[in-house]
Amino acid sequence: MDLGLNNRVVLVVGGTGLIGAAVIDRLRREGAVPVSASRSGRDGLVLDVRDDASVTHAIETVLSDQGRLDALVVTAAPAAQTLDPARQADPTQVLEAFDAKAMGFLRAANAALLPMTRAGYGRIVGVSGQNAFLTGNLTGSVRNAALIIAAKNLADAAAGSGVTVNTVSPGFVTADAATEVAPGAPGETTPEAIADLIAFLVSPLAGTISGESIAIGHRIRGVTSL
């Protein structure tokens, strides 16, 4: 299926990470023009989502170099494995994780919304996680839930503008995802499967889908969420 992404310019924040790299590859195969951004600047732009000036400069660079910005994908965040389980309720760790993920998404999305709204078209996708729906890890829950809530607010504010905002929430991400799903747990998924979903959400085929939080890797088994 042709997603209609040929020559569409997509800024992928966190483009050197596990999910971001898969998104870059998927978009290239669709004929899009993915622009990778990361704190290191490896294979692309330097962008630190914790710094407003860095975010603004990266967006302006894409607009200057490419002449347009059709979509923004934000995968950037410290990996869950880097969070200290012994400090999962430590306010300092919670605040740092919240700023790096939820507020990082908000900074990047805010910077992209203005040029997208002016153009009358845009797609924004943030990567959250299914521990937003679970207790047991306060740090992970807060940073992911806040990202979803921020995205929904932005989506509602942009309603009718031609710009959509959605989030994707994987379970455990691994190259060899198991098909079994344990009770009370989310299913596993691969970076490539996440990239497939994101490619659709940033495409014109996604239409007016906006304000949605989409779980991938099977939403937590045994839990109903309306």
Secondary structure, 3 states (H helix, E strand, C coil): CCCCCCCCEEEEECCCCHHHHHHHHHHHHCCCEEEEEECCCCCCEECCCCCHHHHHHHHHHHHHHHCCCCEEEECCCCCHHHCCHHHCCCHHHHHHHHHHHHHHHHHHHHHHHHHHHHHCCEEEEEECCHHHHCCCCHHHHHHHHHHHHHHHHHHHHCCCCCEEEEEEEECCECCCCCCCCCCCCCCCECHHHHHHHHHHHCCHHHCCCCCCEEEECCCCCCCCCC
